Structures are given as structure tokens and as C-alpha cells.
Amino acid sequence: MSRLPGFSPQFDSIQQFILTLTHVVWEQKDIGQLADFYATPVVFQTPEKRLTDLSQFMRLTLEAMHSFPQRKVLTEDILCSHSAHNDYYAAQRSLACIQHSGEGFYGLPSGNTVWVRTFTDRICAEGAVRQEWLLQDRAAIINQIGLNVREFACELVRTRQEAGIEMLSAEELDALWAGGPEGDDVEGALAGLVERYLSMWAGGNSGVVPGLYHPAATLHGPGHVLRTGEQDISAFLSGYRASFADSETQLHHLIVRRDANEPVRLSLRWSLLTWHDGYGQFGAPSRRPISITGISQLELRDGLIIREYLGIDELAIWSQIYS
């Protein structure tokens, strides 16, 4: 009998299931096997769209492979939890090296080699992925192929409008990021850290919240940027805080892992429904309602964040500003 109830005997852990899916689809390019890993129907969400047809998902995957046929995918971490009903929640973080050698969403091929980080939260049950939230650092791709994210978003919105494609409202986009199980419960110091982290995004803070980051912390952020130390991280965050009005951060799912010989690790799927009403990271205020959808994976030392991997799709934000 499988040690992973409901799954093929070849998988003895949900991590192995996810790693096999990633290798078969993205490195072996066996798109046909998507049907072996995904349920029908499947609910598939990004910061901009929701799909329920596996054939649509397969088409988007083929388009991505045409634009970036050469790729090496490195899974950095998979944080998992499971319920008494044998439903598994897996939060995967991967870093891929891809070459832009085919025409597609990002335009004519540049030939450039690109590093891009992707966050994927999945609900898996009865041998297949049932629901997926996918967040890719598209700003990192655009920057590394030599384009400007702001100009790319403006042109993208114009093209969509000419094609009669209507963009979802900020409220609808925010709702896409909700759902799934409640996640892990936390209390004490860890609950305080999660609360401070969420309030850092929602409150009127100019940068980081005191007592949240380790003095030697690093933040891997959108656009393939690296920030080091509280002052540098605070400067990055202040650009966001200056751009958007005070509002409430919604936590949609939380995983806490306390594995032997590993730091305490957290994965948070969250969203922020706000207004673009200030000068900051995103230029002159447009006064438009904006949905910011994020996945944050944190590693702790001495109760403080020593390493953060912050997933935000800045192209999705710019697209809302120009829509």
C-alpha cells in the first residue's frame, strides 16, 4: 500500500509527487502527462486569471515552453501540510534558469538567459492536484530580457483593450487569491510575528516593523532583486507603502514547518486590496483600486526573519494601474 494514501505507489511523499510533476512537465516537456498529475476539473489561479479547463492550462504551458524551450528548474523548498482527510497542501518555491529563444507573450526572442522565481501553492488529493495558485516573478523576466516593466504593462493593456479583453476588477482579482483550507494555527511569539508581518504591509509604516527582521536578513524580492539588512529592506518596502493607501491584509493560508536540522519556515498566501494614491515604487498616483496578491516564504533565526522570499507579480500591479 502507498505511504501516500490515494496516490500512486511510486510516490512516498507529497514532496516527491511535486518534484516528479515539475521534472516531467517542465524539464522532460511531456505536456501530455499533465493529465496524470492534475484532476479534471482543476481550479487554476494566477494574480490575473482563473482557469478551470485543463486544456487551457496545457495551452499556456505549451506557449511558455515555446518562448523558453531551454530551462533548468531548481526546487528550493516545498512546505507541506495535510488534513485528516488525506488532503495535502504543498507550497513550492522554485528558481528556474530559462533562455528566451522563442516568440510569444514577451515579444521577439532576445536570446537572453533569465533567472526567474516561481511560487506555486497546490491542494492535492486522491492522486492529483485539485487546485493551484501560481505566482511567477514576471517583472524579473521582463527586466532580464532588456525591457521596461512599466512600458510593457502599458502596451499589454492597450493590446488587451483593442482585442476587447475585459480585465477583472480589483475586488474580483483579490477574491481569486482566497480559498483553500484554513492552514496552520499559531500562537505566542510566532503568532505575533505573523501579525506584525501582515500589518507591515497594511499599516501606515514607512518601512519594516521593528523587531521583525534579523540584522543580517536578506530579502529576495520581485524583479529578481536582493536586499540585505534592515535598512535596505526598509527602503524597498517604503516604495510600496508610499504608493498604496492604508488597508487590511488578508491572510488566506499559512504553513508552519518545524523540521529537524532546519530553521523554522513559514509560507503565507495573502492579498491586499488597496488604492494607488501616492508617489512611490509605482509612479504618479492613478487613484485606482489595486489588488496586490502575494506569497511570502520566511526562514527564522532567534524568532526573527533571517531570510525572506517575497512573491509579488509587479506586472499585474502595473497592468491594473494602466487598465
N, C-alpha and C positions, 0 to 999 in steps of 0.2 A: 504493500500500500504506500502511496506517495506520502512523504512527510509534509507536503503542502496540499492539504485537503482540497479536492476539486480541480487540481491541476495535473498535467501530465507527470508521470513518474520520473521523467528526466529532470524535473525541477525539484530541488530540495529546499529552496528558499525563494522568497519573493524577489530578493536581490538578483538571484541567478536568472529568474524569469525576465526581469527588466534588462539585464545585461545581454541576454540572448536576443531579445527583441531588438535592442539597439544595434547589435552586431549584424544580425541577419538582414535587417531592413536598410540601415544606413551605410554599412561597410560592404556587405555582400550584395546590396542593391536588389534583393529579392522582394520586390514590391508585392508579388502575389501572396507571400506569406503573411502580409498584414492581416488577412482574414483568419489566420491561425492564432493571432495574438489579440485581436480586437473583436468584441461582441457585435452582434447585429440586432438592434441598432446600437450605436455608440454615441455618446454625447461628447463633443469635442469643442473646447472653448479657447480662444485667444483674447487678448485685450481688445480686439476689433470685431470678432465674429463668433458665431456659434454654428456648428455643423452637426447633423445627426445621420448623415448618409456616409457610409464607409467609402463609397466610390468617389465622393468629393474629396475626402481625406487622401485617398490614393492619388488622385489627380494633382493635388497640391504637392504631395511628396515627389511625384514624378517631375513636376516643374522645378522644384528645389534641386533635384539631382541633375537636371539638365543644365541649370545655371552653375552649379558647383559639383561637377562629377567626381572630382578627386577630393576625398575627405578622410580624415582620421579622427574618430570620436573617442575622447578620453572621459570616462565617467569618474568625476571627482568624489561623489558621495551619493548614497541612496539612503535616506532616512525613512524608516518604515514603522507602521503600527498596524494592529489588526484587532478586529472585534470578535466577540464570542460566536458570531455567525459566520466566521471564516471569510469576512470581507477584509481585504488588505488595502492600506493606504500607503503609497510609495512616492516620496518626494525625491526626484532625481535631479542632480546638478551635473552637467557635462560641459566640457570645453572641447571644441572641435577646431581643427586646422583644415580649412577648405580653400580651394582655388577657384577664382571667378573666371571661368573659361567658356561660359555659355550665355546666350542672350536670354533675358527673362525679366522678372519683376524689377531687378536692379539695373536694367538697361543693357547696353552693349558690353561684351566681356572686356574687363580691364586686364585680365591675366594676373591680377594681384593675389597674393596669398593672404588669407584673412583668418584671424582667431576670433571665435565667437562663442559666448557662453549661453547655454540654454537651460531653463528651469522647466521641469515637467512634473506636475502632480497628477497621480493616477489613482483611481479606485479600481481594484482588481478583485474579481470574484468568479467562482465557477470556471476557472481556467482561462479567463480573458480580461482585457481592460474594458471596463464598463463606462468610465467617464474620465476625461483628461482635461487639464488646464495647462496650456503650453505658452510659455513666455520666452521669446528669443530677444537677445540684445541686437535689434536690427540697426540701431544707431552705430554700433561697432562695425557692422558690415559696411554701411554707407561711408563712414569715416575712412576705413582702410582701403576702399576702392577709389578713394580720391574725390568723393562728392560731399556736398554740404547737406546735413540733415534737414535744416530749415527749408532750403530751396527744394530739396527732394519732396518734402511733405507738401509744399505749396503746389508743385507740379502734379503730385499724386491726387490731391483734392480736385484740381482743375480737370484732370483726366476722368476721374470718377463722376464729376458733375456733368461733363459732356456726354458720358455714357449713360446718364440717368440713374446712377447708383446712389441710393439714399443712405447716408450714414446714420447709424443709431445715435440716439440722444445720450447725453452723459449718464442719465439715470438708467437707461437700458444697458449701457456698457458696464456700469457699476454692478448691475444685477447679474450679468454674465459671470462675474468673478465669485459670486456667492455660491452656496450649496455644499453638498457633501456632508460627511459626519461631523460631529462637534469637535473632535480632536481630543488631545490630552488635557487633563486638568492640572493646574499648577497652583501652588500655594507658597506662602512665605516669601523668602528673598527672590526666588525665581519669578513668582507672580509679580512682584514689584518691578523686576527688570523688564518683563514683557509690557507691563502697563506704562513704564517710562519710555520704552522704545516706541510704542504706538502714539503716546502723547507728544513725542518729539516731532512726529510728522503732522499731528493735528493741531497742536497748540501754537501759541504765538512766539515760540522760541526762535532766536536768531540763528541758532546752530544746534549743537548737541546738548543733551541734557546732562548736567554734572552727575558724576558717579555712574555713568553708563558704559564708557569705553575705558579700556586699559591704556595706560600711557603709550604703549608700543603697538596700539591697534593698527590694523590695516583694513581698508575697505576697497573691495573690488566692485566698481560701480558701472552703471550704464555708459556706453560709449567706449568700453574697454579701458576705463581709467583706473588708476590705482592711487589711493590716498593713504597717507601714513601719518599717524599721530593725531591727537585730539584736535589740534589747531587746523590741520589740513582737512580733516574730515568735516569739521565745523564749517570751513569755508565752502566746501561742496554743498552741504546741506542748506546753508544760508541762501544759496542761489535758488533753491526750491522754495524755501519758506518765504522769500521776498516776492516770489511770483504768484503765490496762491493764498487765498483768504483762509482764515481760521475755519476749521470744520472738524468733524469727528471721523477718526479712523475706525473702520470696521474690520475686526479680526474674523476671518472665515474658517480658518483651520490652523491648528497648532500641533506640531510633533516635538516631543522632548526625548532625546536619547541620552542615556547614561551607560554607555558601553565600557567594558573593561579596557584599560590602556588607551582610552580616547578621551578628549575633552568633552564636557557637556555640550551637546549640539542641539540646536533648535531650528525648525523650519516653520515659517509663518506665511500663510497666504492672506493678503489683506487688500483693502481698497480704501480710497479716499475720494469722496465726492465734494468738489470744491469749485472755486471761481478763479479765473485768471485775471487778477485785479491789481497786480503790482509789477514793477520793473525788477527783473531778476534773471534767472537762468533761461527764461523763455521770452525775452524781449519785452517790447511795449505791451501793456495790458490790453487784452482784447475784450475783457468783461464777459467772456463766455463761460458757461458751466463746463467743468472738466472732470472726467473720471481718471484717476491715477490708480492703476492696478499693479500690485507688486507681490513678489515672493522674496522673502529675506531668509537667508540661512546664516546662522550665527554660531560661532565657537567661543566658549567662555574659558577664562582663566581667573581664578580667585573671585568668581562671581561677577566679572566684568567681561565685556565683549573684547576679545583679542583679535578676532578675525570675522569680517562680515562679507558675505556675497549678496549684493543687492540687485535683484532683478526688476527692472522697470523698462518698458518699451517706450523710449522717448519719441520715436516716430509716431506712435499712436497719440501721444500728447500733442505734438506739433500738428498732426492731422486734425485734431479737434479744434485747435486754435484757428486754423485756416478754413474749416468747413463752413 
